[in-house]
Amino acid sequence: MPRVLLFIVILGIVLYLTIRMIQRRGDGGGGGTFGRRPVAPDDDPTFLRDLDSQLWEQQRREQQDDPPAS
């Protein structure tokens, strides 16, 4: 019985280390996308610039539509 437990522990360690090595190489077989950082829209400078431009345009339109109260 102790031999079986020792074998399971050693097998678990070997599998863990093997998976860690594969992940570090970035060679996970996932079509080349494994290990890459996902790209979010807020990481894209063009998206941020367009968003800022849209916000500025919207504020400008609101100011033109609402004349100052006198």
C-alpha positions as CSV (number, residue, x, y, z in Angstrom):
1,M,0.0,0.0,0.0
2,P,2.7,2.6,0.8
3,R,4.3,1.8,-2.6
4,V,1.1,2.7,-4.4
5,L,0.8,6.0,-2.6
6,L,4.5,6.8,-3.3
7,F,3.9,6.0,-7.0
8,I,0.8,8.2,-7.1
9,V,2.7,11.1,-5.5
10,I,5.7,10.8,-7.8
11,L,3.5,10.5,-10.8
12,G,1.6,13.6,-9.8
13,I,4.9,15.6,-9.4
14,V,6.2,14.4,-12.8
15,L,2.9,15.4,-14.5
16,Y,2.8,18.8,-12.8
17,L,6.4,19.5,-13.8
18,T,5.8,18.4,-17.4
19,I,2.7,20.6,-17.7
20,R,4.6,23.6,-16.3
21,M,7.5,23.1,-18.8
22,I,5.0,22.9,-21.7
23,Q,3.2,26.1,-20.5
24,R,6.5,28.0,-20.2
25,R,7.6,27.1,-23.7
26,G,4.2,28.3,-25.0
27,D,4.0,25.2,-27.0
28,G,0.7,23.9,-25.8
29,G,-0.6,22.7,-29.1
30,G,-3.5,25.2,-29.0
31,G,-3.0,26.5,-32.5
32,G,-0.3,28.9,-31.3
33,T,-2.6,30.9,-29.1
34,F,-1.7,29.0,-25.9
35,G,0.2,31.2,-23.4
36,R,-0.6,34.4,-25.2
37,R,-2.1,37.3,-23.3
38,P,-5.7,38.1,-24.4
39,V,-6.0,41.5,-26.0
40,A,-8.7,43.7,-24.6
41,P,-10.2,46.8,-26.3
42,D,-8.7,49.0,-23.6
43,D,-5.2,47.8,-24.5
44,D,-5.6,49.2,-28.0
45,P,-4.5,52.8,-28.4
46,T,-6.6,53.3,-31.5
47,F,-9.7,52.2,-29.6
48,L,-9.0,54.5,-26.7
49,R,-8.3,57.5,-29.1
50,D,-11.6,56.8,-30.9
51,L,-13.5,56.5,-27.7
52,D,-12.1,59.8,-26.4
53,S,-13.0,61.4,-29.7
54,Q,-16.5,60.1,-29.6
55,L,-16.9,61.3,-26.0
56,W,-15.6,64.8,-26.9
57,E,-18.0,65.0,-29.9
58,Q,-21.0,64.0,-27.7
59,Q,-20.2,66.6,-25.1
60,R,-19.8,69.3,-27.8
61,R,-23.2,68.4,-29.3
62,E,-24.8,68.5,-25.9
63,Q,-23.4,71.9,-25.3
64,Q,-24.6,73.2,-28.6
65,D,-28.1,71.8,-28.1
66,D,-28.5,73.3,-24.6
67,P,-28.2,77.0,-24.7
68,P,-27.1,78.7,-21.4
69,A,-30.0,79.6,-19.1
70,S,-30.3,83.4,-18.8
